[in-house]
Amino acid sequence: MDKKLIEDIERFDGGFPDGVYAVPMTSKVKVRSLYEYCKEIGVSPDALNDEEIQRFVERIEKSE
């Protein structure tokens, strides 16, 4: 790797002292079902429209 890239990576990593960056999730995707559906209809996931994709998205309730 070149020196500048290493410096950039080190600077970025310094922003996460414990080494973890997490984003709260509000939904999850049923990947296996999505894959099987795409295989069945002969398309890749990026060819699906929003309505088709939403069939495989499950909303996660936040617990307080």
N, C-alpha and C positions, 0 to 999 in steps of 0.2 A: 504494500500500500504506500501511497505517497505521503509525505510528511503533513501536508495540509489536511488531507482526509483524516488522518489519525488525530490531529489537533481538533478538528470539527467533532469527531466522535467523542473524544474525551470531554470537550466542552458540553456537548449534549448530555452525556452520561452524568456530568456533574450536577445537572438539574434534578436528578432523581437520587437523592442520598441513599435511600434504602434499595435502589435498583429496581423499583416497581413503579409502573405507571398503569393505572387502571381507570377505566371510564365506566360510570354506572350504566348498567344495561336496563333497557325498558322492554326488550323483546329478544326472542331467540328464533333461530331458523331451524326447521326440521330438515336437516341436510340430506339424510338418507332418502326421505320421501321425495324431496326435490330432485335428487339425482335419478331416482327410479322414474319419476314423471317425465323428466327430460329424455331419458333413455327410451321410454315407451313411445313418446311422440317424435323422437328423432331430432331434437334440437339441443343446443347448449343453453345453460342457465341465462346467459346474457341476451338470448333471443326472446325470453319471456317478457310479457307485458306486466305492468304493475298489478293488475287484477290476478293474473296467474301466480305471481310471486307471493301475494298476500295470502294465498291458500296455505302457504308453508311457514308463515310467521305467526308466532305465538306471543302474545303480550304477557309480560311479567308484572304481577302486582307487587308494589313496594310494601314491605312490612315495616311498621314503625317500631 
